[in-house]
């Protein structure tokens, strides 16, 4: 099943669509009203598919057509080629038009990139995407960690000892002073958030 990607598209984004061809072996009945639809589980951009169905004709039919959807929008790219391990600074970035749908994930805005380290080398002009960055380690196993649970109108905090490293985007475990083991998401320096 294809993973859905949420793309934040600006109103000034430029969209380019290249429609593929129907299989010439298909023998579709004539249709006076064809409707397009998005098949479930397909991405909205990049190489994808659009569904077509006959809504008014002698025989109902439904097919999918390959399409390539490019969403061009200004995003930060690298001014020059950089090796893995480089800590990104404002001087490394410039704005250029980028196809948001060309990678597995959309590029991040500059504010989220500054101070992050590259996981792999990137070429000049490449947009920086989340997979290109090293995960931050917010705490090490054995460190004292603040654990937070919050909801609408309330917030609970406690302290505990990390049983595993707190890596960004991964689950971590913390043992509280009372001996309870909590699992949550590392979100900052010696800080873990748990679901209420």
BAPAVO-708352 format. One record per residue: residue number from 1; x, y, z of N, C-alpha, C in turn; residue in three letters. Coordinates in pm, whole numbers. Layout:
+-----+--------+---------+--------+---------+----------+--------+--------+---------+--------+-----+
:   n : n_east : n_north :   n_up : ca_east : ca_north :  ca_up : c_east : c_north :   c_up : res :
+-----+--------+---------+--------+---------+----------+--------+--------+---------+--------+-----+
: NUM :      X :       Y :      Z :       X :        Y :      Z :      X :       Y :      Z : ALA :
...
+-----+--------+---------+--------+---------+----------+--------+--------+---------+--------+-----+
//
This chain:
+-----+--------+---------+--------+---------+----------+--------+--------+---------+--------+-----+
:   n : n_east : n_north :   n_up : ca_east : ca_north :  ca_up : c_east : c_north :   c_up : res :
+-----+--------+---------+--------+---------+----------+--------+--------+---------+--------+-----+
:   1 :     85 :    -119 :      0 :       0 :        0 :      0 :     89 :     124 :      0 : UNK :
:   2 :     61 :     218 :    -84 :     140 :      341 :    -93 :    114 :     428 :     28 : UNK :
:   3 :    220 :     493 :     77 :     207 :      581 :    193 :    165 :     718 :    146 : UNK :
:   4 :     64 :     776 :    212 :      18 :      910 :    176 :    121 :    1012 :    223 : UNK :
:   5 :    145 :    1113 :    142 :     236 :     1221 :    179 :    157 :    1349 :    188 : UNK :
:   6 :    176 :    1418 :    299 :     110 :     1548 :    313 :    203 :    1653 :    255 : UNK :
:   7 :    159 :    1724 :    154 :     239 :     1827 :     91 :    179 :    1963 :    123 : UNK :
:   8 :    260 :    2052 :    178 :     216 :     2189 :    203 :    245 :    2268 :     76 : UNK :
:   9 :    141 :    2290 :     -4 :     158 :     2356 :   -133 :    110 :    2500 :   -122 : UNK :
:  10 :    197 :    2594 :   -160 :     164 :     2737 :   -157 :     72 :    2770 :   -273 : UNK :
:  11 :    -11 :    2875 :   -257 :    -102 :     2914 :   -366 :    -30 :    2947 :   -496 : UNK :
:  12 :     95 :    2994 :   -487 :     169 :     3031 :   -608 :    244 :    2912 :   -671 : UNK :
:  13 :    226 :    2792 :   -616 :     293 :     2674 :   -672 :    247 :    2650 :   -816 : UNK :
:  14 :    339 :    2599 :   -895 :     311 :     2569 :  -1035 :    295 :    2418 :  -1049 : UNK :
:  15 :    187 :    2375 :  -1113 :     157 :     2233 :  -1129 :    175 :    2194 :  -1275 : UNK :
:  16 :    248 :    2085 :  -1299 :     264 :     2029 :  -1433 :    216 :    1884 :  -1428 : UNK :
:  17 :    130 :    1846 :  -1522 :      78 :     1710 :  -1526 :    105 :    1651 :  -1663 : UNK :
:  18 :    167 :    1534 :  -1666 :     186 :     1460 :  -1790 :    102 :    1333 :  -1780 : UNK :
:  19 :      6 :    1320 :  -1872 :     -85 :     1206 :  -1869 :    -30 :    1096 :  -1958 : UNK :
:  20 :    -29 :     974 :  -1904 :      16 :      858 :  -1981 :    -93 :     811 :  -2076 : UNK :
:  21 :    -73 :     696 :  -2135 :    -168 :      643 :  -2234 :   -244 :     526 :  -2175 : UNK :
:  22 :   -368 :     512 :  -2219 :    -446 :      394 :  -2187 :   -390 :     276 :  -2265 : UNK :
:  23 :   -403 :     160 :  -2209 :    -361 :       38 :  -2278 :   -445 :      22 :  -2405 : UNK :
:  24 :   -384 :      18 :  -2523 :    -462 :        8 :  -2647 :   -539 :    -123 :  -2659 : UNK :
:  25 :   -504 :    -223 :  -2579 :    -576 :     -351 :  -2583 :   -714 :    -341 :  -2517 : UNK :
:  26 :   -734 :    -238 :  -2433 :    -864 :     -224 :  -2368 :   -969 :    -183 :  -2470 : UNK :
:  27 :  -1083 :    -244 :  -2463 :   -1195 :     -211 :  -2550 :  -1303 :    -148 :  -2463 : UNK :
:  28 :  -1296 :     -17 :  -2444 :   -1391 :       53 :  -2358 :  -1514 :      94 :  -2438 : UNK :
:  29 :  -1629 :      72 :  -2378 :   -1755 :      113 :  -2443 :  -1760 :     265 :  -2451 : UNK :
:  30 :  -1832 :     319 :  -2551 :   -1846 :      466 :  -2559 :  -1908 :     520 :  -2430 : UNK :
:  31 :  -1872 :     643 :  -2398 :   -1921 :      703 :  -2273 :  -1944 :     852 :  -2295 : UNK :
:  32 :  -2062 :     901 :  -2254 :   -2092 :     1043 :  -2273 :  -2053 :    1127 :  -2151 : UNK :
:  33 :  -2027 :    1063 :  -2035 :   -1980 :     1139 :  -1918 :  -1878 :    1055 :  -1841 : UNK :
:  34 :  -1752 :    1101 :  -1844 :   -1643 :     1034 :  -1774 :  -1604 :    1121 :  -1655 : UNK :
:  35 :  -1587 :    1058 :  -1538 :   -1547 :     1130 :  -1416 :  -1410 :    1079 :  -1371 : UNK :
:  36 :  -1327 :    1171 :  -1325 :   -1196 :     1135 :  -1272 :  -1208 :    1116 :  -1121 : UNK :
:  37 :  -1124 :    1029 :  -1065 :   -1122 :     1008 :   -920 :   -981 :     970 :   -879 : UNK :
:  38 :   -952 :     988 :   -751 :    -822 :      951 :   -695 :   -834 :     811 :   -636 : UNK :
:  39 :   -765 :     713 :   -693 :    -770 :      579 :   -635 :   -714 :     579 :   -493 : UNK :
:  40 :   -770 :     500 :   -403 :    -721 :      499 :   -265 :   -576 :     451 :   -257 : UNK :
:  41 :   -499 :     518 :   -169 :    -363 :      476 :   -142 :   -257 :     521 :   -241 : UNK :
:  42 :   -293 :     599 :   -343 :    -190 :      646 :   -436 :   -148 :     787 :   -398 : UNK :
:  43 :    -20 :     823 :   -417 :      24 :      957 :   -383 :    -36 :    1062 :   -476 : UNK :
:  44 :    -45 :    1185 :   -426 :    -102 :     1295 :   -503 :     -2 :    1355 :   -601 : UNK :
:  45 :    127 :    1333 :   -578 :     229 :     1392 :   -665 :    333 :    1287 :   -700 : UNK :
:  46 :    416 :    1320 :   -799 :     517 :     1227 :   -847 :    455 :    1134 :   -951 : UNK :
:  47 :    512 :    1015 :   -967 :     455 :      916 :  -1059 :    339 :     848 :   -985 : UNK :
:  48 :    220 :     865 :  -1038 :     101 :      817 :   -970 :     -1 :     772 :  -1073 : UNK :
:  49 :   -126 :     755 :  -1031 :    -233 :      712 :  -1121 :   -358 :     792 :  -1091 : UNK :
:  50 :   -438 :     815 :  -1195 :    -569 :      880 :  -1182 :   -672 :     782 :  -1234 : UNK :
:  51 :   -783 :     771 :  -1162 :    -889 :      682 :  -1206 :   -989 :     754 :  -1296 : UNK :
:  52 :  -1044 :     682 :  -1391 :   -1150 :      733 :  -1478 :  -1263 :     631 :  -1476 : UNK :
:  53 :  -1386 :     680 :  -1462 :   -1500 :      590 :  -1464 :  -1611 :     647 :  -1552 : UNK :
:  54 :  -1678 :     559 :  -1622 :   -1789 :      598 :  -1708 :  -1914 :     611 :  -1621 : UNK :
:  55 :  -1971 :     732 :  -1617 :   -2090 :      755 :  -1537 :  -2217 :     760 :  -1622 : UNK :
:  56 :  -2201 :     769 :  -1752 :   -2319 :      770 :  -1838 :  -2282 :     708 :  -1973 : UNK :
:  57 :  -2325 :     586 :  -1991 :   -2295 :      515 :  -2115 :  -2364 :     381 :  -2116 : UNK :
:  58 :  -2356 :     309 :  -2227 :   -2425 :      180 :  -2236 :  -2367 :      74 :  -2143 : UNK :
:  59 :  -2239 :      86 :  -2108 :   -2175 :      -12 :  -2020 :  -2081 :      61 :  -1924 : UNK :
:  60 :  -2096 :      36 :  -1794 :   -2009 :      102 :  -1694 :  -1868 :      43 :  -1703 : UNK :
:  61 :  -1768 :     128 :  -1687 :   -1631 :       82 :  -1680 :  -1550 :     175 :  -1590 : UNK :
:  62 :  -1437 :     122 :  -1542 :   -1348 :      199 :  -1455 :  -1205 :     156 :  -1486 : UNK :
:  63 :  -1117 :     254 :  -1509 :    -977 :      226 :  -1540 :   -890 :     327 :  -1466 : UNK :
:  64 :   -760 :     299 :  -1461 :    -665 :      398 :  -1409 :   -565 :     431 :  -1519 : UNK :
:  65 :   -517 :     555 :  -1516 :    -424 :      607 :  -1616 :   -298 :     655 :  -1543 : UNK :
:  66 :   -179 :     617 :  -1593 :     -57 :      669 :  -1529 :    -42 :     819 :  -1556 : UNK :
:  67 :     -2 :     893 :  -1452 :      24 :     1035 :  -1466 :    151 :    1070 :  -1388 : UNK :
:  68 :    216 :    1177 :  -1429 :     329 :     1233 :  -1354 :    288 :    1374 :  -1315 : UNK :
:  69 :    282 :    1400 :  -1184 :     241 :     1530 :  -1133 :    361 :    1597 :  -1066 : UNK :
:  70 :    401 :    1712 :  -1119 :     510 :     1790 :  -1060 :    449 :    1913 :   -993 : UNK :
:  71 :    487 :    1937 :   -869 :     441 :     2054 :   -794 :    563 :    2143 :   -769 : UNK :
:  72 :    579 :    2245 :   -850 :     696 :     2333 :   -842 :    669 :    2449 :   -747 : UNK :
:  73 :    759 :    2463 :   -649 :     743 :     2567 :   -547 :    881 :    2606 :   -495 : UNK :
:  74 :    895 :    2730 :   -448 :    1022 :     2775 :   -391 :   1050 :    2699 :   -262 : UNK :
:  75 :   1174 :    2652 :   -249 :    1217 :     2578 :   -130 :   1368 :    2595 :   -116 : UNK :
:  76 :   1423 :    2572 :      4 :    1568 :     2585 :     20 :   1643 :    2472 :    -50 : UNK :
:  77 :   1751 :    2509 :   -118 :    1842 :     2413 :   -181 :   1985 :    2450 :   -141 : UNK :
:  78 :   2078 :    2360 :   -165 :    2217 :     2386 :   -129 :   2285 :    2476 :   -232 : UNK :
:  79 :   2365 :    2572 :   -183 :    2442 :     2661 :   -271 :   2557 :    2585 :   -336 : UNK :
:  80 :   2616 :    2490 :   -262 :    2729 :     2414 :   -314 :   2717 :    2271 :   -264 : UNK :
:  81 :   2793 :    2180 :   -325 :    2796 :     2041 :   -281 :   2853 :    2036 :   -139 : UNK :
:  82 :   2792 :    1951 :    -54 :    2838 :     1939 :     85 :   2854 :    1792 :    121 : UNK :
:  83 :   2957 :    1760 :    200 :    2978 :     1621 :    240 :   2886 :    1582 :    357 : UNK :
:  84 :   2872 :    1452 :    378 :    2798 :     1401 :    494 :   2864 :    1455 :    620 : UNK :
:  85 :   2784 :    1484 :    721 :    2836 :     1535 :    847 :   2838 :    1686 :    857 : UNK :
:  86 :   2814 :    1757 :    746 :    2811 :     1903 :    748 :   2693 :    1951 :    832 : UNK :
:  87 :   2719 :    2046 :    923 :    2612 :     2110 :    999 :   2563 :    2228 :    916 : UNK :
:  88 :   2435 :    2226 :    883 :    2379 :     2327 :    793 :   2370 :    2465 :    858 : UNK :
:  89 :   2413 :    2565 :    783 :    2406 :     2706 :    823 :   2331 :    2782 :    714 : UNK :
:  90 :   2287 :    2902 :    746 :    2213 :     2984 :    649 :   2295 :    3007 :    522 : UNK :
:  91 :   2428 :    3020 :    535 :    2515 :     3044 :    419 :   2515 :    2927 :    321 : UNK :
:  92 :   2477 :    2808 :    366 :    2474 :     2690 :    278 :   2349 :    2684 :    191 : UNK :
:  93 :   2247 :    2767 :    222 :    2116 :     2754 :    159 :   2079 :    2873 :     73 : UNK :
:  94 :   1999 :    2848 :    -30 :    1938 :     2953 :   -110 :   1803 :    2900 :   -157 : UNK :
:  95 :   1716 :    2989 :   -204 :    1584 :     2946 :   -251 :   1589 :    2919 :   -401 : UNK :
:  96 :   1519 :    2814 :   -442 :    1504 :     2781 :   -584 :   1374 :    2704 :   -600 : UNK :
:  97 :   1330 :    2693 :   -723 :    1207 :     2620 :   -750 :   1237 :    2470 :   -746 : UNK :
:  98 :   1157 :    2397 :   -668 :    1179 :     2254 :   -644 :   1049 :    2180 :   -671 : UNK :
:  99 :   1059 :    2059 :   -727 :     942 :     1973 :   -744 :    918 :    1901 :   -611 : UNK :
: 100 :    813 :    1941 :   -539 :     784 :     1885 :   -408 :    758 :    1735 :   -414 : UNK :
: 101 :    706 :    1687 :   -525 :     671 :     1546 :   -535 :    779 :    1457 :   -590 : UNK :
: 102 :    899 :    1510 :   -615 :    1004 :     1429 :   -679 :   1073 :    1334 :   -583 : UNK :
: 103 :   1063 :    1355 :   -454 :    1127 :     1266 :   -358 :   1023 :    1194 :   -274 : UNK :
: 104 :   1071 :    1107 :   -186 :     979 :     1034 :    -99 :    912 :    1126 :      2 : UNK :
: 105 :    982 :    1235 :     38 :     929 :     1332 :    134 :    949 :    1472 :     78 : UNK :
: 106 :    861 :    1567 :    112 :     883 :     1703 :     66 :   1002 :    1766 :    140 : UNK :
: 107 :   1068 :    1864 :     77 :    1179 :     1931 :    145 :   1131 :    2012 :    264 : UNK :
: 108 :   1220 :    2031 :    361 :    1187 :     2108 :    480 :   1216 :    2256 :    457 : UNK :
: 109 :   1147 :    2346 :    530 :    1180 :     2488 :    524 :   1316 :    2514 :    591 : UNK :
: 110 :   1378 :    2625 :    555 :    1512 :     2657 :    605 :   1519 :    2658 :    757 : UNK :
: 111 :   1417 :    2710 :    823 :    1420 :     2720 :    970 :   1437 :    2583 :   1037 : UNK :
: 112 :   1385 :    2478 :    975 :    1397 :     2343 :   1033 :   1530 :    2278 :    997 : UNK :
: 113 :   1603 :    2333 :    900 :    1728 :     2273 :    855 :   1850 :    2324 :    932 : UNK :
: 114 :   1844 :    2449 :    976 :    1962 :     2511 :   1040 :   2003 :    2435 :   1164 : UNK :
: 115 :   2134 :    2407 :   1174 :    2187 :     2335 :   1289 :   2178 :    2184 :   1276 : UNK :
: 116 :   2117 :    2133 :   1169 :    2106 :     1989 :   1148 :   2225 :    1939 :   1067 : UNK :
: 117 :   2261 :    1811 :   1084 :    2373 :     1752 :   1013 :   2325 :    1666 :    897 : UNK :
: 118 :   2399 :    1672 :    786 :    2366 :     1590 :    671 :   2402 :    1444 :    696 : UNK :
: 119 :   2312 :    1356 :    660 :    2331 :     1211 :    672 :   2414 :    1158 :    556 : UNK :
: 120 :   2402 :    1224 :    440 :    2472 :     1181 :    319 :   2519 :    1304 :    243 : UNK :
: 121 :   2614 :    1287 :    152 :    2658 :     1402 :     72 :   2546 :    1445 :    -23 : UNK :
: 122 :   2534 :    1575 :    -47 :    2435 :     1629 :   -139 :   2504 :    1721 :   -239 : UNK :
: 123 :   2448 :    1729 :   -359 :    2502 :     1812 :   -466 :   2446 :    1954 :   -457 : UNK :
: 124 :   2515 :    2048 :   -519 :    2466 :     2186 :   -529 :   2331 :    2185 :   -599 : UNK :
: 125 :   2237 :    2264 :   -548 :    2104 :     2273 :   -608 :   2005 :    2170 :   -558 : UNK :
: 126 :   2049 :    2072 :   -478 :    1957 :     1972 :   -424 :   1878 :    2028 :   -307 : UNK :
: 127 :   1751 :    1992 :   -301 :    1668 :     2025 :   -186 :   1702 :    1928 :    -74 : UNK :
: 128 :   1696 :    1976 :     50 :    1726 :     1890 :    165 :   1595 :    1836 :    220 : UNK :
: 129 :   1584 :    1704 :    224 :    1464 :     1636 :    270 :   1495 :    1565 :    402 : UNK :
: 130 :   1393 :    1532 :    482 :    1418 :     1472 :    613 :   1512 :    1351 :    611 : UNK :
: 131 :   1502 :    1265 :    510 :    1588 :     1146 :    504 :   1734 :    1181 :    481 : UNK :
: 132 :   1763 :    1305 :    439 :    1901 :     1349 :    416 :   1970 :    1393 :    545 : UNK :
: 133 :   1896 :    1399 :    655 :    1948 :     1453 :    781 :   1968 :    1343 :    885 : UNK :
: 134 :   2072 :    1361 :    967 :    2094 :     1268 :   1079 :   1989 :    1295 :   1187 : UNK :
: 135 :   1942 :    1188 :   1248 :    1848 :     1203 :   1360 :   1922 :    1266 :   1477 : UNK :
: 136 :   1856 :    1360 :   1544 :    1916 :     1422 :   1663 :   1905 :    1326 :   1780 : UNK :
: 137 :   2010 :    1324 :   1863 :    2002 :     1248 :   1988 :   1977 :    1349 :   2099 : UNK :
: 138 :   1854 :    1343 :   2155 :    1814 :     1440 :   2256 :   1864 :    1401 :   2395 : UNK :
: 139 :   1890 :    1273 :   2418 :    1948 :     1230 :   2546 :   2010 :    1091 :   2528 : UNK :
: 140 :   2100 :    1057 :   2621 :    2166 :      926 :   2618 :   2104 :     835 :   2723 : UNK :
: 141 :   2119 :     705 :   2706 :    2073 :      611 :   2807 :   2145 :     642 :   2938 : UNK :
: 142 :   2071 :     643 :   3048 :    2128 :      673 :   3179 :   2108 :     816 :   3224 : UNK :
: 143 :   2078 :     907 :   3132 :    2056 :     1047 :   3168 :   1921 :    1066 :   3236 : UNK :
: 144 :   1912 :    1169 :   3319 :    1785 :     1207 :   3380 :   1706 :    1287 :   3276 : UNK :
: 145 :   1581 :    1245 :   3256 :    1497 :     1300 :   3150 :   1368 :    1353 :   3211 : UNK :
: 146 :   1321 :    1466 :   3159 :    1189 :     1521 :   3196 :   1085 :    1455 :   3104 : UNK :
: 147 :    980 :    1398 :   3164 :     874 :     1332 :   3089 :    748 :    1417 :   3099 : UNK :
: 148 :    686 :    1446 :   2984 :     569 :     1534 :   2980 :    452 :    1461 :   2914 : UNK :
: 149 :    336 :    1475 :   2978 :     209 :     1431 :   2917 :    116 :    1551 :   2928 : UNK :
: 150 :     46 :    1584 :   2819 :     -43 :     1700 :   2825 :   -163 :    1680 :   2735 : UNK :
: 151 :   -267 :    1752 :   2769 :    -391 :     1751 :   2693 :   -453 :    1889 :   2701 : UNK :
: 152 :   -578 :    1899 :   2662 :    -645 :     2028 :   2662 :   -666 :    2077 :   2806 : UNK :
: 153 :   -593 :    2182 :   2844 :    -609 :     2243 :   2975 :   -531 :    2178 :   3087 : UNK :
: 154 :   -446 :    2078 :   3060 :    -367 :     2015 :   3165 :   -229 :    1973 :   3115 : UNK :
: 155 :   -135 :    1959 :   3209 :       2 :     1918 :   3178 :     60 :    1850 :   3301 : UNK :
: 156 :    119 :    1732 :   3283 :     182 :     1658 :   3392 :    327 :    1635 :   3353 : UNK :
: 157 :    418 :    1659 :   3448 :     559 :     1633 :   3423 :    615 :    1548 :   3536 : UNK :
: 158 :    712 :    1468 :   3504 :     784 :     1388 :   3602 :    925 :    1368 :   3550 : UNK :
: 159 :   1013 :    1319 :   3634 :    1150 :     1293 :   3592 :   1176 :    1144 :   3599 : UNK :
: 160 :   1273 :    1099 :   3521 :    1309 :      958 :   3522 :   1443 :     938 :   3456 : UNK :
: 161 :   1491 :     812 :   3461 :    1620 :      779 :   3401 :   1596 :     710 :   3267 : UNK :
: 162 :   1664 :     758 :   3165 :    1649 :      701 :   3031 :   1706 :     560 :   3028 : UNK :
: 163 :   1625 :     467 :   2977 :    1670 :      328 :   2962 :   1724 :     304 :   2822 : UNK :
: 164 :   1699 :     397 :   2732 :    1747 :      385 :   2594 :   1783 :     525 :   2546 : UNK :
: 165 :   1862 :     536 :   2439 :    1893 :      668 :   2387 :   1768 :     735 :   2331 : UNK :
: 166 :   1761 :     866 :   2342 :    1647 :      943 :   2291 :   1677 :     998 :   2153 : UNK :
: 167 :   1651 :     919 :   2051 :    1676 :      959 :   1913 :   1549 :    1015 :   1851 : UNK :
: 168 :   1562 :    1126 :   1782 :    1451 :     1191 :   1714 :   1380 :    1094 :   1621 : UNK :
: 169 :   1246 :    1091 :   1631 :    1166 :     1006 :   1544 :   1158 :     861 :   1587 : UNK :
: 170 :   1222 :     823 :   1698 :    1217 :      685 :   1746 :   1159 :     683 :   1887 : UNK :
: 171 :   1110 :     568 :   1929 :    1056 :      553 :   2063 :   1170 :     537 :   2162 : UNK :
: 172 :   1151 :     590 :   2284 :    1249 :      576 :   2391 :   1176 :     532 :   2517 : UNK :
: 173 :   1253 :     476 :   2611 :    1193 :      431 :   2738 :   1263 :     500 :   2854 : UNK :
: 174 :   1182 :     538 :   2953 :    1231 :      606 :   3073 :   1169 :     540 :   3196 : UNK :
: 175 :   1252 :     516 :   3301 :    1200 :      462 :   3427 :   1185 :     578 :   3525 : UNK :
: 176 :   1063 :     596 :   3577 :    1036 :      704 :   3672 :   1091 :     668 :   3810 : UNK :
: 177 :   1093 :     766 :   3901 :    1142 :      742 :   4037 :   1059 :     635 :   4106 : UNK :
: 178 :    932 :     622 :   4070 :     845 :      520 :   4128 :    863 :     382 :   4066 : UNK :
: 179 :    951 :     368 :   3966 :     979 :      239 :   3905 :    897 :     207 :   3780 : UNK :
: 180 :    807 :     296 :   3743 :     724 :      273 :   3624 :    804 :     304 :   3497 : UNK :
: 181 :    793 :     216 :   3397 :     863 :      238 :   3270 :    764 :     300 :   3172 : UNK :
: 182 :    802 :     418 :   3119 :     718 :      491 :   3023 :    786 :     491 :   2886 : UNK :
: 183 :    706 :     480 :   2783 :     756 :      485 :   2645 :    700 :     610 :   2579 : UNK :
: 184 :    786 :     685 :   2509 :     741 :      807 :   2444 :    835 :     851 :   2335 : UNK :
: 185 :    810 :     972 :   2285 :     889 :     1030 :   2176 :    983 :    1138 :   2230 : UNK :
: 186 :   1114 :    1126 :   2208 :    1207 :     1233 :   2244 :   1177 :    1356 :   2160 : UNK :
: 187 :   1162 :    1473 :   2225 :    1123 :     1594 :   2152 :   1215 :    1713 :   2178 : UNK :
: 188 :   1311 :    1700 :   2269 :    1402 :     1810 :   2298 :   1512 :    1763 :   2390 : UNK :
: 189 :   1602 :    1856 :   2428 :    1713 :     1823 :   2517 :   1660 :    1763 :   2647 : UNK :
: 190 :   1693 :    1635 :   2670 :    1650 :     1559 :   2790 :   1499 :    1576 :   2816 : UNK :
: 191 :   1419 :    1567 :   2709 :    1275 :     1583 :   2718 :   1206 :    1476 :   2632 : UNK :
: 192 :   1108 :    1405 :   2696 :    1032 :     1303 :   2626 :    884 :    1328 :   2647 : UNK :
: 193 :    805 :    1316 :   2539 :     661 :     1334 :   2547 :    592 :    1198 :   2538 : UNK :
: 194 :    496 :    1176 :   2630 :     419 :     1051 :   2627 :    273 :    1083 :   2597 : UNK :
: 195 :    204 :     986 :   2539 :      61 :     1004 :   2510 :    -17 :     998 :   2641 : UNK :
: 196 :   -119 :    1085 :   2657 :    -196 :     1083 :   2781 :   -279 :     957 :   2794 : UNK :
+-----+--------+---------+--------+---------+----------+--------+--------+---------+--------+-----+
//
